[in-house]
């Protein structure tokens, strides 16, 4: 059942967190945390979608990055350790604090889409949970950098992230059964079977697009030009 937005809030380190944050799963080291499932997301690219982050249980996100332990939730993503990830971990600190000591809750039925892995890699979540949760939302997006080492069944739900920095290629991901989401350098063109992200070409928000849902959606692979802060875009331009 969908619940109307509520206004009760708590304050954590300068951030205001609405009482709409749930712990959905934990393996004792990692936890899946749902947020913005009651309140509206202000993300201009994605539109109003619920957010699901994979966080460490014992270490707050900024500390995990500082101590280079974020690989516990990000795997071998080359953008970890603060090198190029676009996610603001301060917001994840607030989510982490909000579920400290909380019990695991059932996944609510939502009337809006879900972002699997707003932070962290969603392939750490057991595949049966991913399957069950995706059935309780109208649409979702999901990306994994761990496509080369996890069960290929995750390809039904998530895009294979191909960043152009590691030596793992789009062709390898395709051979593993995935649709791909690839980051392009500013001068690079899309390849055969790829289209540019509709948000970058037409301003369509992820909540209305829904293409990045693995093979369950089908269609072409998605690519996007490197974007964000200049120091992060530099990762894709320094060899040009």
C-alpha positions as CSV (number, residue, x, y, z in Angstrom):
1,X,0.0,0.0,0.0
2,X,1.3,3.4,-0.9
3,X,1.5,6.0,1.9
4,X,1.1,9.7,1.5
5,X,4.1,11.9,2.3
6,X,4.6,12.7,6.0
7,X,6.4,15.6,7.5
8,X,8.1,14.2,10.6
9,X,11.8,14.6,10.3
10,X,15.0,13.9,12.1
11,X,18.3,15.9,11.8
12,X,21.6,14.2,11.3
13,X,24.8,16.2,10.9
14,X,23.1,19.2,9.2
15,X,20.9,17.0,6.9
16,X,17.2,16.7,7.3
17,X,16.0,13.2,6.7
18,X,12.3,12.5,6.3
19,X,10.9,9.5,8.1
20,X,10.8,7.5,4.9
21,X,14.0,5.5,5.1
22,X,13.9,1.7,5.5
23,X,16.4,-1.0,5.9
24,X,15.4,-3.7,3.4
25,X,18.2,-6.3,3.7
26,X,21.5,-7.0,5.3
27,X,24.2,-9.6,5.2
28,X,25.9,-8.3,8.3
29,X,28.5,-6.3,6.3
30,X,26.3,-4.5,3.7
31,X,22.7,-3.3,3.9
32,X,20.1,-2.1,1.3
33,X,18.5,1.2,2.4
34,X,15.4,2.6,0.7
35,X,14.7,6.3,0.8
36,X,12.4,8.8,-0.9
37,X,9.7,6.2,-1.1
38,X,7.2,8.6,0.5
39,X,8.6,12.0,-0.3
40,X,9.3,13.3,-3.7
41,X,12.9,13.2,-5.1
42,X,14.2,16.5,-6.3
43,X,16.7,14.9,-8.7
44,X,16.3,16.8,-12.0
45,X,17.8,14.0,-14.2
46,X,15.9,11.0,-12.8
47,X,12.7,12.7,-11.8
48,X,10.7,11.4,-8.8
49,X,12.0,7.9,-8.1
50,X,12.6,6.0,-4.9
51,X,16.2,5.5,-4.0
52,X,17.9,2.3,-3.0
53,X,21.5,2.5,-1.7
54,X,23.8,-0.3,-0.7
55,X,25.7,0.9,2.4
56,X,28.1,-0.7,4.8
57,X,26.6,-1.7,8.1
58,X,29.4,-0.5,10.5
59,X,31.1,2.3,8.6
60,X,29.5,5.6,7.4
61,X,29.9,6.2,3.7
62,X,32.3,9.1,3.9
63,X,34.6,7.2,6.3
64,X,34.4,4.1,4.0
65,X,35.7,6.3,1.2
66,X,38.4,8.0,3.3
67,X,39.7,4.6,4.5
68,X,39.3,3.0,1.1
69,X,36.8,0.5,2.4
70,X,34.1,1.5,0.0
71,X,35.0,-1.5,-2.2
72,X,32.8,-3.4,0.3
73,X,29.8,-1.9,-1.5
74,X,31.2,-0.7,-4.8
75,X,33.3,-3.8,-5.6
76,X,36.0,-3.1,-8.1
77,X,34.4,-0.1,-9.7
78,X,37.2,2.1,-11.0
79,X,35.3,5.2,-9.8
80,X,35.4,4.2,-6.1
81,X,37.7,5.8,-3.5
82,X,36.3,9.2,-4.5
83,X,38.1,9.1,-7.9
84,X,35.2,9.8,-10.2
85,X,31.9,8.8,-8.6
86,X,29.2,11.5,-9.0
87,X,27.4,10.5,-5.8
88,X,27.5,12.9,-2.9
89,X,28.3,10.6,0.0
90,X,27.2,13.2,2.6
91,X,23.6,12.4,1.7
92,X,24.3,8.7,2.2
93,X,25.7,9.5,5.7
94,X,22.2,10.7,6.6
95,X,20.6,7.6,5.3
96,X,23.1,5.4,7.1
97,X,22.4,7.2,10.4
98,X,18.7,7.0,9.9
99,X,18.7,3.2,9.9
100,X,21.2,2.6,12.7
101,X,19.7,0.0,14.9
102,X,16.7,-0.5,12.6
103,X,15.1,-3.9,11.9
104,X,14.8,-5.1,8.3
105,X,11.4,-4.1,6.8
106,X,9.5,-5.6,4.0
107,X,9.6,-3.8,0.6
108,X,6.6,-1.6,0.2
109,X,4.5,-1.5,-3.0
110,X,5.3,1.7,-4.8
111,X,3.5,3.8,-7.3
112,X,6.7,5.3,-8.6
113,X,9.9,3.9,-10.1
114,X,13.0,2.7,-8.2
115,X,16.7,3.4,-8.6
116,X,18.5,0.2,-7.8
117,X,22.0,1.2,-6.5
118,X,21.7,5.0,-6.2
119,X,24.9,4.3,-4.3
120,X,26.8,1.0,-4.2
121,X,26.4,-1.9,-6.5
122,X,23.0,-3.6,-6.5
123,X,24.4,-7.0,-7.5
124,X,25.3,-7.5,-3.8
125,X,21.5,-7.9,-3.1
126,X,20.4,-11.5,-3.5
127,X,18.8,-12.1,-6.9
128,X,15.6,-13.4,-5.4
129,X,15.2,-10.1,-3.5
130,X,15.9,-8.1,-6.7
131,X,13.3,-10.2,-8.5
132,X,10.6,-9.7,-5.8
133,X,11.3,-6.0,-5.3
134,X,11.2,-5.2,-9.0
135,X,7.7,-6.7,-9.1
136,X,6.4,-4.1,-6.6
137,X,7.4,-1.0,-8.7
138,X,6.1,0.2,-12.0
139,X,9.6,0.7,-13.4
140,X,13.2,0.7,-12.3
141,X,16.8,1.5,-13.3
142,X,19.9,-0.4,-12.3
143,X,23.6,-0.7,-13.1
144,X,26.3,-3.0,-12.1
145,X,30.1,-2.8,-12.5
146,X,30.3,-6.4,-11.2
147,X,28.7,-8.0,-14.3
148,X,31.9,-9.9,-15.1
149,X,31.8,-11.8,-11.7
150,X,28.2,-12.2,-10.6
151,X,25.4,-14.5,-11.7
152,X,24.4,-13.7,-15.3
153,X,20.7,-13.7,-14.1
154,X,21.3,-10.1,-12.9
155,X,21.3,-9.1,-16.6
156,X,17.5,-9.3,-16.5
157,X,17.4,-6.3,-14.1
158,X,20.6,-4.3,-14.5
159,X,22.7,-2.7,-17.2
160,X,26.4,-3.6,-17.3
161,X,28.3,-0.5,-16.5
162,X,31.1,0.0,-19.0
163,X,33.1,3.0,-18.0
164,X,35.9,3.2,-20.6
165,X,38.5,3.4,-17.8
166,X,38.9,-0.3,-16.9
167,X,39.9,-2.9,-19.5
168,X,36.5,-4.6,-19.4
169,X,34.8,-3.9,-22.7
170,X,31.2,-3.6,-24.0
171,X,31.8,-6.6,-26.2
172,X,32.6,-8.8,-23.1
173,X,29.5,-7.6,-21.4
174,X,27.4,-8.3,-24.4
175,X,28.9,-11.8,-24.6
176,X,27.7,-12.3,-21.0
177,X,24.2,-11.5,-22.0
178,X,23.9,-7.9,-20.7
179,X,22.6,-4.7,-22.2
180,X,25.2,-2.0,-21.5
181,X,25.4,1.5,-20.2
182,X,28.6,3.1,-21.4
183,X,30.4,6.4,-20.5
184,X,31.9,8.1,-23.5
185,X,34.7,10.6,-23.7
186,X,33.6,14.0,-24.9
187,X,34.9,13.2,-28.4
188,X,33.7,9.6,-28.6
189,X,30.7,8.5,-30.7
190,X,28.1,5.8,-29.9
191,X,28.7,2.4,-31.3
192,X,26.5,0.0,-33.3
193,X,23.4,-0.8,-31.3
194,X,23.8,2.1,-28.9
195,X,21.9,5.3,-28.4
196,X,22.7,8.4,-26.3
197,X,20.8,8.6,-23.0
198,X,17.4,10.2,-23.8
199,X,17.9,12.6,-20.9
200,X,21.0,14.1,-22.5
201,X,19.4,14.4,-25.9
202,X,15.8,15.2,-25.1
203,X,15.6,15.9,-21.4
204,X,13.5,12.9,-20.7
205,X,13.7,11.9,-17.0
206,X,14.6,8.3,-16.0
207,X,11.2,8.1,-14.2
208,X,9.5,8.4,-17.6
209,X,12.1,6.6,-19.7
210,X,12.8,3.3,-18.0
211,X,15.2,2.0,-20.6
212,X,17.9,1.1,-18.2
213,X,16.2,-2.0,-16.8
214,X,18.4,-4.7,-18.1
215,X,17.1,-7.3,-20.6
216,X,13.6,-7.1,-19.1
217,X,13.1,-3.9,-21.1
218,X,15.1,-4.9,-24.2
219,X,16.1,-2.4,-26.9
220,X,19.4,-0.7,-27.6
221,X,22.3,-0.2,-25.3
222,X,22.6,3.3,-23.7
223,X,25.6,5.6,-23.7
224,X,26.3,9.0,-22.2
225,X,29.0,11.6,-22.5
226,X,31.3,12.0,-19.5
227,X,29.8,14.8,-17.4
228,X,30.0,16.4,-14.0
229,X,32.7,18.3,-12.3
230,X,35.8,19.1,-14.5
231,X,38.1,17.1,-12.3
232,X,36.0,14.0,-12.8
233,X,35.5,14.5,-16.6
234,X,39.3,14.7,-16.8
235,X,39.4,10.9,-16.2
236,X,37.9,10.4,-19.7
237,X,40.0,13.1,-21.5
238,X,43.5,12.8,-20.1
239,X,44.5,10.3,-22.8
240,X,43.0,12.2,-25.7
